[in-house]
Amino acid sequence: MNRTSGTVNTGAEQAGGKRMAWKRWMASGMMCFAGVCIPLRAQTTADTAPSSVPLVLTLKSSIDLALQNSKDIQMAKIQARVADSAANLTRSEFLPNLYAGSGAGYTYGLPETPGGRPPELFSITYTEEVFNGPLRGLAKEQQEQARAQRLLLEDTRNLVMDRVATAYLELVKVRHSLELLRKEKSSAEKIVEVTRQRQGEGYELPTEVTKAQLTKAQVVQRILQLEGRQDELEVFLRGQLGLAPEQAIEVTPEELPGSAEQAGANLVALASQGNVSVAFAESDVKAKEFRLAGEKKGYWPTLELVGIYSVLEKYSFRNYSNIYNNFNYNNLNVGINVSVPIFSAKTRASVVVAQAGLDAAKLNLVSKRNQVSADVRQRSRKVQETEAAKEVARLELQLSQQDLAVLQSQFDEGKTNLRDVEKARLDESEKWMGYLEANFQRQQAQLELLRTAGQLDKVLE
């Protein structure tokens, strides 16, 4: 019994050992699976997560990216191609045009087509306008309009550069202002703490505590406003530059190229040559002149080369040989189609309309030149005013920094309190932001002046 019992116990121990080994094997397998899957999942999450590394941008790199990825420029390019295609469509009338055709129908009686020609198995037709004054004038007008559309493309490029440069410079200003306001918040909190302490000691009225709290609340409000503006500018720049929606961007303080100020002296003279609106108005005058000249040639004859080759079907026309002595199943007709206008009320009306369009275009050109000249002078004065405002802001900042240095020295010597020093810091921060705003207004005025004069691309590209 003991032996039998011992044998039974040994078998149970072996079965239990196998179960334990199987469990250990499963546990090892699960750990290996987890060790493989968890890194893979972490890697996948890292691959799909948006890049947290900020993209460092400069003013020039921002403009280059915008010129490559702007949807406005892409749309302007499409419109320019459409205008070129429309001009080529009219111009194609003066090029050889060859058509082939065929058809089928039922005939009762004498077989003929609605045009009076006999039915044919197939035909080849050739047409080419040689002289057609109104059509030639329309083709030249459309070619000039296509050139004007390319001018609008250049204007769109300048507009994109202006917007991107303005947004970039404003983002620099906003971020610097946020840094200053966060320091202001720290100073305002210290002022509130010191004022409360002095009130508890009986040296300040409760109104002084409320004033200090109001100053802190105003600083917090301005921080929230600037953070909202920062987000708007970042979204705009990402859209114009073709960046991912969550791509972080980093900008650095920059000034406009030195040529922006050097070109200001001669911008009034250059505006009549480089302004896009003036160039577009001049192109419109040329287009209307082409149209008027073409409509006046409507009194002249038109000349067209024509030709047709047709093959007639023998079964349907077996009786043609009895009607026509020289009937042939293969027919070729080549010649010149001349149309001489004897009296054309349409031509006269078209000339009147074209003349009115030309007169309106000339008046618009004069108006544009005067407007651009006035705009350049006005924007030149604005640049001078903003430069003066920047100098005033710079001197105010310098004076505030000097006052803060004096108060800091007195505080170190124990001659003044912390609240006065923090108030001076607040004043210095305000003067800093005033200087940043004045500098941005000057840069914005320079960009507007350069764009009005048609020199923006020459300075920024």
Number of C-alpha atoms within 10 A of each C-alpha: 6 7 8 9 9 11 12 12 12 12 11 12 12 12 12 12 12 12 12 12 12 12 12 12 12 12 12 12 12 12 12 12 11 12 11 11 12 12 11 12 11 10 12 11 11 11 10 8 10 13 13 10 10 11 13 12 15 16 20 14 13 20 25 15 18 26 22 13 16 19 16 16 22 16 13 20 18 12 17 21 15 14 21 19 15 16 20 15 12 17 18 13 18 18 12 13 13 13 10 12 11 12 9 9 7 5 11 6 5 11 15 13 12 7 7 8 9 15 23 22 14 15 19 15 17 16 20 18 21 17 17 20 22 24 21 23 23 22 25 22 24 25 22 23 23 24 19 23 22 20 20 21 22 18 21 21 22 23 18 20 27 21 18 23 24 21 19 25 22 22 24 19 20 21 18 16 22 19 12 19 22 16 16 25 19 14 21 27 18 18 23 21 16 17 23 20 14 15 16 12 9 10 10 14 13 12 10 15 20 14 13 19 18 14 19 20 15 13 20 17 12 15 21 13 12 18 15 12 16 20 12 13 19 21 17 16 22 19 16 23 21 15 17 12 11 13 15 16 15 13 17 16 14 11 12 17 10 9 11 19 13 10 15 18 10 10 22 20 12 17 23 20 14 17 22 24 21 23 19 22 21 19 22 24 23 19 26 27 21 23 29 25 18 24 28 19 20 22 17 16 14 19 17 17 17 18 16 17 15 21 17 17 15 13 7 14 17 10 12 16 12 10 9 9 8 8 13 13 14 12 13 13 11 13 10 14 14 12 12 11 12 8 9 10 7 10 17 14 12 18 20 14 14 20 19 13 18 21 14 14 21 17 12 17 21 13 14 20 20 13 14 20 20 13 18 23 15 12 19 20 14 18 23 14 15 20 19 14 18 21 15 15 21 19 13 17 21 15 14 21 19 14 17 21 15 13 21 21 14 14 15 11 9 10 10 14 14 17 17 15 22 21 17 22 24 24 17 23 22 18 21 22 20 20 22 21 19 21 22 20 22 21 22 21 22 24 25 22 27 27 23 24 27 23 21 22 16 10 16 20 11
